[in-house]
Amino acid sequence: MILKKQYLKTKPICKVTFGIPSEVTFNAQTAHLVGEFNGWDITATPMKKLKDGSFTVTMDLETGRAYQFRYLVDRTQWENAWNADRYMPTPFGDSTNSVIVL
């Protein structure tokens, strides 16, 4: 999983690149980034499919806080970031969400 942080010097913003490698997507057609930053809307943040089959998206997120998120592959398969800063149980109690701390 890709989770790259680039802090801006002039604003309290961090450019975060989220990515899912092709080994996880298994020829998936779509992937979406879903989390607190987009109201857990499963269609709000589509990820771009790259030639190698991986997916990526970059977002500007406010620093000084943590965000829970997950990836949704082909609208059926939920994935966590393997390299998240930490993990939190979901409200449903059946799994965990990835957390990024900025």
DAPESUL-V852115 format. One record per backbone hydrogen bond with DSSP energy under -1.0 kcal/mol. NH is the residue of the N-H (numbers start at 0). CO is the residue of the C=O. If there is no record, write none. Layout:
nh=NH co=CO
nh=NH co=CO
This chain:
nh=1 co=18
nh=3 co=16
nh=5 co=14
nh=7 co=12
nh=12 co=10
nh=13 co=60
nh=14 co=5
nh=15 co=58
nh=16 co=3
nh=17 co=56
nh=18 co=1
nh=19 co=54
nh=23 co=20
nh=24 co=20
nh=25 co=21
nh=31 co=71
nh=32 co=44
nh=33 co=69
nh=35 co=67
nh=37 co=34
nh=38 co=35
nh=39 co=34
nh=40 co=37
nh=46 co=30
nh=47 co=55
nh=49 co=53
nh=52 co=49
nh=54 co=19
nh=55 co=47
nh=56 co=17
nh=58 co=15
nh=60 co=13
nh=62 co=11
nh=66 co=99
nh=68 co=97
nh=69 co=33
nh=70 co=78
nh=71 co=31
nh=72 co=76
nh=73 co=29
nh=75 co=72
nh=76 co=72
nh=78 co=70
nh=83 co=80
nh=84 co=98
nh=85 co=98
nh=87 co=96
nh=89 co=94
nh=92 co=89
nh=96 co=87
nh=97 co=68
nh=98 co=85
nh=99 co=66
nh=101 co=64
